Amino acid sequence: MEWNNKVAIITGAGGVLLSAYAKELASKGVKVAVLSKSFEHAQCTVNEIITAGNIAKAYACDVLDKENLIKIEKQIYKDFGQYHILINGAGGNIPSANTTNETFIFEDLNNSDTCSFFDIDSNEIEKVFSINFLGTFIVSQVFAKRMLGAKGCTIINFSSMAAQKPMTKVVGYSAAKAAIDNFTKWLAVHFAEQGLRVNAIAPGFFLTNQNRTLLTNPNGSLTERSHKIINHTPMRRFGSAHDLFGALSWLCDDDASGFVTGSIIDVDGGFQSYSGV
């Protein structure tokens, strides 16, 4: 693949995983548009890329603000010309959309210190659904149009282990990521005849800034939930950003994966394959 002829747009690229992939693509010669809600975080990623001698530019981006996204799309096209790779990495969860306990117990109904299913505000679920599903939907609407008919273009969405096996506590996040899987397949069919491939990566468990409070204690030790995850992951560890590079690079490469569309690729250390027995 002629990486140095490619331009990539990555949302959520101020975070741990997506910033690592922005730097990885840039190291191959890809010109990278780094989008993050925090311009400071985006610029931090860009500074590292430029220091390494590669090309990138930062853009402040709210994936739910379509009018602003349209302006950003025009600016990116002006800055880089035709782009080929769109990675929808923006997303995440918020604690107020979680239950306190993994399963319901009646005592929760009268305990002000816990949040049961019945206590979760639907507005909080809507926020989680918006930043994950709608953020991917709207960004795809804005950027896919210029990718249609151009050679070697691809969209990569970010799913989750929670999409296929809903996880306890994170009710909104699980539902939102299941919607990402469905949307990925729908969009892949919709654009297949125009040569635009659409796939998704479903990462296993990676320590990020967003999930750190769920997976580690204040002293840095693993929580009980982390031990459950590790015990259910045959490779017996959390993933690192580097573990995503191979699958993502493969999906970006039209020569290597040109007949792959509508697929959800698990990068999970065997988590989805393990029954627990």
C-alpha positions as CSV (number, residue, x, y, z in Angstrom):
1,M,0.0,0.0,0.0
2,E,1.2,3.5,-0.9
3,W,0.8,4.9,2.6
4,N,2.4,8.3,1.8
5,N,-0.4,9.0,-0.7
6,K,-3.1,8.6,2.0
7,V,-4.9,11.0,4.2
8,A,-6.7,9.8,7.4
9,I,-9.2,11.5,9.6
10,I,-9.4,10.2,13.2
11,T,-12.0,11.3,15.7
12,G,-11.3,10.8,19.4
13,A,-7.6,11.1,18.6
14,G,-6.8,13.0,21.8
15,G,-7.4,9.7,23.8
16,V,-5.0,6.9,24.6
17,L,-5.8,4.4,21.9
18,L,-6.7,6.7,19.0
19,S,-3.8,9.0,19.5
20,A,-1.5,5.9,19.4
21,Y,-3.0,4.9,16.1
22,A,-2.8,8.5,14.7
23,K,1.0,8.3,15.5
24,E,1.3,4.8,14.0
25,L,-0.4,5.9,10.7
26,A,1.7,9.0,10.5
27,S,4.9,7.0,11.0
28,K,3.9,5.1,7.8
29,G,3.7,8.3,5.9
30,V,-0.1,9.0,6.1
31,K,-1.1,12.6,6.6
32,V,-3.4,12.7,9.6
33,A,-6.2,15.0,10.6
34,V,-6.4,14.7,14.4
35,L,-9.9,15.4,15.7
36,S,-10.8,15.7,19.4
37,K,-13.3,17.6,21.5
38,S,-10.3,19.0,23.3
39,F,-8.1,21.0,20.9
40,E,-5.3,20.8,23.5
41,H,-5.4,17.0,23.5
42,A,-5.5,16.9,19.7
43,Q,-2.6,19.3,19.4
44,C,-0.6,17.2,21.9
45,T,-0.9,14.2,19.6
46,V,0.0,16.4,16.5
47,N,3.1,17.8,18.3
48,E,4.4,14.2,18.8
49,I,3.7,13.4,15.2
50,I,5.5,16.5,13.9
51,T,8.4,16.0,16.2
52,A,8.8,12.5,14.7
53,G,9.1,14.2,11.3
54,N,5.6,13.4,10.0
55,I,2.5,15.4,8.9
56,A,-0.6,16.1,11.0
57,K,-3.0,18.9,12.0
58,A,-5.3,19.3,14.9
59,Y,-9.0,20.2,14.8
60,A,-11.3,20.8,17.7
61,C,-14.4,18.7,17.0
62,D,-17.7,17.9,18.7
63,V,-19.0,14.9,16.9
64,L,-22.6,15.8,17.7
65,D,-22.3,19.3,16.1
66,K,-23.1,18.7,12.5
67,E,-22.8,22.3,11.4
68,N,-19.3,22.6,12.9
69,L,-18.3,19.2,11.4
70,I,-19.3,20.5,7.9
71,K,-16.9,23.4,8.4
72,I,-14.2,21.2,9.7
73,E,-14.6,18.8,6.7
74,K,-14.2,21.7,4.2
75,Q,-11.1,22.9,6.1
76,I,-9.5,19.4,6.1
77,Y,-10.2,19.0,2.4
78,K,-8.5,22.4,1.9
79,D,-5.5,21.5,4.0
80,F,-5.0,17.9,2.7
81,G,-7.0,17.3,-0.4
82,Q,-8.8,14.0,-0.9
83,Y,-8.9,11.9,2.2
84,H,-9.2,8.1,2.2
85,I,-9.5,6.8,5.8
86,L,-12.1,7.7,8.3
87,I,-11.7,6.3,11.8
88,N,-14.7,6.9,14.1
89,G,-12.9,6.6,17.4
90,A,-14.9,9.2,19.5
91,G,-17.0,7.6,22.2
92,G,-17.0,6.3,25.7
93,N,-19.1,6.0,28.8
94,I,-20.2,8.2,31.8
95,P,-20.5,6.9,35.4
96,S,-24.0,8.4,35.8
97,A,-25.3,5.9,33.2
98,N,-24.0,2.8,35.2
99,T,-25.7,0.8,37.9
100,T,-23.7,0.4,41.1
101,N,-24.1,-3.3,41.4
102,E,-23.8,-5.9,38.7
103,T,-27.2,-7.5,39.5
104,F,-30.3,-6.1,41.1
105,I,-31.0,-6.5,44.9
106,F,-34.1,-5.2,46.6
107,E,-32.0,-3.3,49.2
108,D,-30.9,-0.9,46.4
109,L,-34.4,0.6,46.2
110,N,-34.0,2.2,49.6
111,N,-30.2,2.9,49.5
112,S,-29.3,6.4,48.5
113,D,-25.6,5.4,48.2
114,T,-26.3,3.0,45.2
115,C,-27.7,3.5,41.8
116,S,-30.0,0.7,40.6
117,F,-31.5,0.3,37.2
118,F,-34.6,2.2,38.4
119,D,-32.5,5.2,39.4
120,I,-30.7,5.8,36.2
121,D,-31.9,9.0,34.5
122,S,-32.8,8.3,30.8
123,N,-31.1,11.5,29.9
124,E,-27.8,10.0,31.0
125,I,-28.4,7.0,28.8
126,E,-29.2,9.3,25.9
127,K,-25.9,11.1,26.4
128,V,-24.0,7.8,26.2
129,F,-25.9,6.7,23.1
130,S,-25.3,10.0,21.5
131,I,-21.5,10.2,22.0
132,N,-21.1,6.6,20.7
133,F,-23.8,5.9,18.1
134,L,-24.9,9.4,16.9
135,G,-21.3,10.6,17.0
136,T,-20.4,7.9,14.5
137,F,-23.5,8.4,12.5
138,I,-23.2,12.1,12.1
139,V,-19.4,12.1,11.3
140,S,-20.0,9.4,8.7
141,Q,-22.7,11.5,7.1
142,V,-20.4,14.5,6.9
143,F,-17.2,12.8,5.7
144,A,-18.4,9.8,3.6
145,K,-19.8,11.9,0.8
146,R,-16.4,13.0,-0.5
147,M,-15.1,9.4,-0.1
148,L,-17.6,7.9,-2.5
149,G,-16.1,6.8,-5.8
150,A,-12.6,7.6,-4.7
151,K,-10.2,4.6,-4.9
152,G,-9.1,2.9,-1.7
153,C,-11.5,4.6,0.8
154,T,-12.6,3.0,4.0
155,I,-14.4,3.7,7.2
156,I,-13.5,2.0,10.5
157,N,-15.8,2.3,13.5
158,F,-15.1,1.3,17.0
159,S,-17.2,-1.3,18.7
160,S,-16.7,-3.1,22.0
161,M,-16.8,-6.4,23.7
162,A,-20.0,-5.1,25.3
163,A,-21.8,-5.0,21.9
164,Q,-21.9,-8.8,21.6
165,K,-22.1,-9.7,25.3
166,P,-23.8,-6.9,27.3
167,M,-21.7,-6.2,30.3
168,T,-23.1,-5.7,33.8
169,K,-23.4,-2.1,35.1
170,V,-22.8,-0.3,31.7
171,V,-26.3,-0.6,30.3
172,G,-26.2,2.5,28.0
173,Y,-22.7,1.8,26.7
174,S,-23.6,-1.8,25.9
175,A,-26.7,-0.8,23.9
176,A,-24.8,2.0,22.1
177,K,-22.0,-0.3,21.0
178,A,-24.5,-2.9,19.8
179,A,-26.0,-0.1,17.7
180,I,-22.5,0.6,16.2
181,D,-22.2,-3.0,15.1
182,N,-25.6,-2.9,13.4
183,F,-24.9,0.5,11.8
184,T,-21.5,-0.8,10.5
185,K,-23.1,-3.6,8.7
186,W,-25.9,-1.4,7.4
187,L,-23.5,1.2,6.0
188,A,-21.3,-1.4,4.5
189,V,-24.2,-2.7,2.4
190,H,-25.4,0.8,1.6
191,F,-22.0,1.9,0.1
192,A,-20.6,-1.4,-1.2
193,E,-21.4,-0.7,-4.8
194,Q,-19.7,2.6,-4.6
195,G,-16.4,1.0,-3.4
196,L,-16.5,2.4,0.1
197,R,-15.7,-0.3,2.6
198,V,-17.1,0.0,6.2
199,N,-15.8,-2.3,9.1
200,A,-15.4,-2.1,12.8
201,I,-12.8,-3.0,15.4
202,A,-14.1,-4.5,18.7
203,P,-11.2,-4.0,21.2
204,G,-11.0,-6.2,24.2
205,F,-10.1,-4.6,27.5
206,F,-7.5,-1.8,27.3
207,L,-6.7,0.6,30.2
208,T,-7.8,4.1,29.2
209,N,-8.5,7.3,30.9
210,Q,-12.2,6.7,30.7
211,N,-12.3,3.2,32.2
212,R,-9.5,3.5,34.7
213,T,-11.7,4.1,37.7
214,L,-13.7,0.9,36.9
215,L,-10.6,-1.2,36.4
216,T,-8.1,0.1,38.9
217,N,-8.2,1.2,42.6
218,P,-6.9,4.6,43.7
219,N,-3.6,2.8,44.6
220,G,-3.2,1.4,41.1
221,S,-4.1,-2.2,42.0
222,L,-6.7,-4.1,39.9
223,T,-10.4,-4.0,41.0
224,E,-12.5,-7.1,41.4
225,R,-14.0,-6.4,38.0
226,S,-10.5,-6.3,36.4
227,H,-9.7,-9.7,37.9
228,K,-12.9,-11.1,36.3
229,I,-11.9,-9.7,33.0
230,I,-8.4,-11.1,33.1
231,N,-9.7,-14.5,34.2
232,H,-12.0,-14.5,31.2
233,T,-9.3,-13.4,28.8
234,P,-7.3,-16.5,27.7
235,M,-4.2,-14.4,27.1
236,R,-4.5,-13.2,30.7
237,R,-3.7,-9.6,30.2
238,F,-5.1,-6.2,29.2
239,G,-4.5,-5.1,25.6
240,S,-2.0,-2.4,24.7
241,A,-2.4,0.2,22.0
242,H,0.1,-1.7,19.9
243,D,-2.2,-4.7,19.8
244,L,-4.6,-2.8,17.6
245,F,-2.1,-1.7,15.0
246,G,-2.2,-4.9,12.9
247,A,-5.9,-5.1,12.5
248,L,-6.4,-1.4,11.9
249,S,-3.6,-1.3,9.3
250,W,-5.0,-4.3,7.5
251,L,-8.5,-2.7,7.3
252,C,-6.9,0.5,6.0
253,D,-5.0,-1.3,3.3
254,D,-7.3,-1.8,0.2
255,D,-4.8,-4.2,-1.3
256,A,-4.9,-6.5,1.8
257,S,-8.6,-6.2,2.8
258,G,-10.3,-5.0,-0.4
259,F,-13.0,-7.6,-0.2
260,V,-13.7,-7.1,3.5
261,T,-16.7,-5.0,4.4
262,G,-19.4,-5.2,7.1
263,S,-17.1,-7.1,9.4
264,I,-16.5,-6.7,13.1
265,I,-12.9,-7.6,14.0
266,D,-12.3,-8.7,17.6
267,V,-9.0,-7.8,19.1
268,D,-9.6,-9.2,22.5
269,G,-7.0,-11.8,23.6
270,G,-9.7,-14.5,23.1
271,F,-12.3,-12.9,25.4
272,Q,-15.3,-13.5,23.0
273,S,-14.2,-17.1,22.3
274,Y,-13.9,-18.2,26.0
275,S,-17.0,-19.7,27.6
276,G,-15.5,-19.6,31.1
277,V,-15.1,-23.4,31.3
